[in-house]
Amino acid sequence: MKNIVSISNARKDLPKMIREIQKNPEAVFKITVRNETIAEIRSARTMVQPGEAVQKLVHLRQKLSFPIKGKSKEPISKRVNDYLYSQGNR
């Protein structure tokens, strides 16, 4: 969720924005000056759980080590971000 907020409104609404971020860590507030984005306020919490990338790499390595009969190997180098940062499990 992204919200665009002018700097004057950001000064007034900072406590409200912080409460929103606490409720919804994916919330992002873009701060603008004269319709130009100059800053973002977002949660300091990581969006990816610790160890999640390693688990995905291990799973991917196992998948590539034992190709399924009749299927070719997947082009991992072309889709590395999809494998590491996708929301669903593979």
C-alpha positions as CSV (number, residue, x, y, z in Angstrom):
1,M,0.0,0.0,0.0
2,K,1.5,3.3,-1.1
3,N,0.2,6.7,0.0
4,I,1.4,10.1,-1.4
5,V,1.5,12.8,1.2
6,S,2.6,16.4,1.0
7,I,5.3,17.5,3.4
8,S,3.0,19.9,5.2
9,N,0.5,17.1,5.7
10,A,3.2,14.7,6.7
11,R,4.3,17.1,9.5
12,K,0.7,17.2,10.9
13,D,-0.1,13.5,10.3
14,L,3.2,11.8,11.4
15,P,1.7,10.0,14.5
16,K,-1.2,8.8,12.3
17,M,1.2,7.5,9.7
18,I,3.3,5.7,12.3
19,R,0.2,4.0,13.7
20,E,-0.8,2.9,10.2
21,I,2.7,1.4,9.6
22,Q,2.5,-0.4,12.9
23,K,-0.8,-2.0,11.9
24,N,0.3,-2.7,8.3
25,P,4.1,-3.1,7.9
26,E,3.7,-3.1,4.0
27,A,2.4,0.5,4.1
28,V,4.6,3.1,2.4
29,F,4.1,6.8,2.6
30,K,5.8,8.9,-0.1
31,I,6.5,12.4,1.0
32,T,6.3,15.1,-1.7
33,V,7.5,18.7,-2.1
34,R,5.9,20.5,-5.0
35,N,4.6,17.1,-6.5
36,E,8.1,15.6,-6.4
37,T,8.7,12.6,-4.2
38,I,11.6,13.3,-1.9
39,A,11.3,10.7,0.8
40,E,9.5,7.5,1.9
41,I,8.4,6.4,5.3
42,R,8.1,2.7,5.7
43,S,8.4,0.0,8.3
44,A,11.9,-0.9,9.6
45,R,10.8,-4.5,9.9
46,T,12.1,-6.8,7.2
47,M,9.6,-8.0,4.7
48,V,11.4,-11.3,4.2
49,Q,11.6,-13.7,7.1
50,P,15.1,-14.6,8.3
51,G,16.4,-17.7,6.5
52,E,13.7,-17.6,3.9
53,A,16.1,-16.9,1.0
54,V,18.4,-19.8,2.1
55,Q,15.4,-22.2,2.3
56,K,14.4,-21.2,-1.2
57,L,17.9,-21.6,-2.5
58,V,18.2,-25.1,-0.9
59,H,14.8,-26.1,-2.4
60,L,15.9,-24.8,-5.8
61,R,19.2,-26.6,-5.7
62,Q,17.3,-29.9,-4.9
63,K,14.9,-29.2,-7.7
64,L,17.8,-28.8,-10.2
65,S,19.8,-31.7,-8.9
66,F,17.1,-34.3,-9.7
67,P,15.4,-33.3,-13.0
68,I,12.0,-34.8,-13.5
69,K,11.8,-37.2,-16.3
70,G,10.7,-35.5,-19.5
71,K,11.2,-32.0,-18.2
72,S,14.2,-29.8,-19.0
73,K,16.1,-27.8,-16.4
74,E,14.6,-24.4,-15.6
75,P,16.4,-21.2,-16.7
76,I,17.2,-20.0,-13.1
77,S,19.6,-17.3,-14.1
78,K,16.8,-15.5,-16.0
79,R,14.3,-15.7,-13.2
80,V,16.5,-15.5,-10.0
81,N,14.4,-12.8,-8.4
82,D,11.2,-14.7,-8.9
83,Y,12.7,-17.7,-7.1
84,L,14.2,-15.7,-4.2
85,Y,11.6,-13.1,-3.6
86,S,8.2,-14.5,-4.8
87,Q,5.4,-14.6,-2.2
88,G,4.3,-18.2,-3.0
89,N,6.1,-21.4,-2.1
90,R,7.7,-23.4,-5.0
